């Protein structure tokens, strides 16, 4: 795996990449979740590269080893830092278009990037994405309280870090020890940025704020390309029932729910995820172009909701 630091809008951003054996004009850019880091995608990157695509993951600003952006307006409907950042990242990577995949917070980032500038997104994959519904885990809402930046950083002992990480798995035995080590390395430094990102869109009382969420949902029609949603059936962080909200927002999306799987789908069940993802990417490339929504009254209902494998 190639690791390097690149400049994106003046920020130092850590990128990891797995190059394909036979490179073609095709790349998959992957965005980690809240408190995550680029290697969250490492289990699926070799197979993506083996399919002939550049497999690229990166640390969001303020997470992993990437530099924090000062005064970022993360999901602001008019000046969205994250959406604009993704497109600046594509420029820095020399990519005109890319398949974009996002997990949890990264799913919200990927979605906003797709509707902000749909011409740059070849296909959109959302893995247990945040922001589709108002509800958010109580423990995450509590992180918006004053003083939490310092508290969560000081409170990230090895035992607490392991406990938090294991809560993202249906079966903690499927959490590789190297992932625990990465969490120890990147978790505490990223804790303040995690709190800042949450405060930008979440309130203690109401969860995801309507003034942030609804303007982005209203823009869903701007992106008409292929969409895939993947969830773990036993996800305790963002329940898989929210997948039904994904179909309401994007009726043509292909939705899969993987059994015996928690929140970190690409780590806990990478083989099952790849069985879904690789054919989706192939179909996205073969397609005639961005897919249109079914017209009202049409018999076309989009691809089916699949509650299991």
Secondary structure, 3 states (H helix, E strand, C coil): CEEEEEEECCEEEEEEEECCCCCCCCEEEEECCCCCCHHHHHHHHHHHHHCCCEEEEECCCCCCCCCCCCCCCCCCCCCCHHHHHHHHHHHHCCCCCEEEEEECHHHHHHHHHHHHCHHHEEEEEEECCCCCCCCCCHHHHHCCCCCHHHHHHHCCCHHHHHHHHHCCCCCHHHCCHHHHHHHHHHHHHHHHHHHHHHHCCEECCCEECHHHHHHHHCCHHHCCCEEEEEEECCCCCCCHHHHHHHHHHCCCCEEEEECCCCCCHHHHCHHHHHHHHHHHHHHHHHCCCCCCCCCCCCCCCCCCEECCC
